[in-house]
Amino acid sequence: MAITRALVRRPSPRLAEGLLTHLERVPVDADLAVRQWQQYVDALTVAGWTTVEVPPADDCPDGVFVEDTMVVYGDLAVIARAGATERRPEAAAAAEAVQAQGYRLAHIDAPGTFDGGDILKVGATVYVGQGGRTNQSGFEQLRAHLEPLGAQVVPVPVRKVLHLKSAVTALPDGTVIGYEPLVDDPSAFPSFRAVPEEAGSHVVLLDDRRLLMAASAPRSAALFSELGYTPVPVDITEFEKLEGCVTCLSVRLRG
Ligand SMILES: NC(=O)NCCC[C@H](N)C(=O)O
């Protein structure tokens, strides 16, 4: 697997004001968040990735969730028009950063919206969550951008959680994993395996073997170990309080 670089963006001092949709607000420790973010970045680096920092967006409480600003496919970065208007100022600097990494840019026009967290790529299939931050126009525009590149763009419902990737991600063999009570339609995926914890639904593929995941899902980590993978747990409690997970904290660029 030729993943080599990842965009990241350090947390805003206003992180605790981040948007909430499905969770109640609880206190967020901004200093601990910075330490957890650094440990997340270090885990990528130790695994051999080069991290590229998008300039901070201190006025954007949710800026650290940089995944939401785009989807990359082949040599194209489609820049999001965020489903939450508060988050739209996050995109411009992220677009510049990914362009500087050699990507062509495409943009989504009004009234279309999508958040990168709604996009799950499994091989050439691009699943797009609909029902929350990504609307029909956003889906259609994404399809128009990605299908000429060989992608098959498939809509899937998302009603129980914020984003599609809050509900499901995929293992290196393409098996989609999710915590079943929060997955609207497991049959949308050709191969689905249930995990025992919500946070166990979220993995970042460090390579074909190692899975970056939240430390809050030890039973799912044990399951992945049984399947022959190596979990790499990181503590991301302060981001979980804001409906974030390991995937949201970076944009993986395939070499
Ligand atoms: N991709 C993601 O799951 N992003 C998490 C975004 C959380 C942020 N508080 C939001 O509501 O937009």
The ligand as an SDF file (V2000), in Angstrom:
LIG
                    3D

 12 11  0  0  0  0  0  0  0  0999 V2000
  -14.9600   13.2810    9.8290 N   0  0  0  0  0  0  0  0  0  0  0  0
  -15.4700   13.4490   11.0390 C   0  0  0  0  0  0  0  0  0  0  0  0
  -16.0630   12.5490   11.6110 O   0  0  0  0  0  0  0  0  0  0  0  0
  -15.3570   14.6620   11.5800 N   0  0  0  0  0  0  0  0  0  0  0  0
  -15.8010   14.9920   12.8810 C   0  0  0  0  0  0  0  0  0  0  0  0
  -16.2880   16.3880   12.9320 C   0  0  0  0  0  0  0  0  0  0  0  0
  -16.7820   16.7610   14.2860 C   0  0  0  0  0  0  0  0  0  0  0  0
  -17.2080   18.2110   14.4150 C   0  0  0  0  0  0  0  0  0  0  0  0
  -17.5000   18.5180   15.7710 N   0  0  0  0  0  0  0  0  0  0  0  0
  -18.4160   18.5010   13.5440 C   0  0  0  0  0  0  0  0  0  0  0  0
  -19.5310   18.3980   14.0230 O   0  0  0  0  0  0  0  0  0  0  0  0
  -18.2660   18.8510   12.3870 O   0  0  0  0  0  0  0  0  0  0  0  0
  1  2  1  0
  2  3  2  0
  2  4  1  0
  4  5  1  0
  5  6  1  0
  6  7  1  0
  7  8  1  0
  8  9  1  0
  8 10  1  0
 10 11  2  0
 10 12  1  0
M  END
$$$$
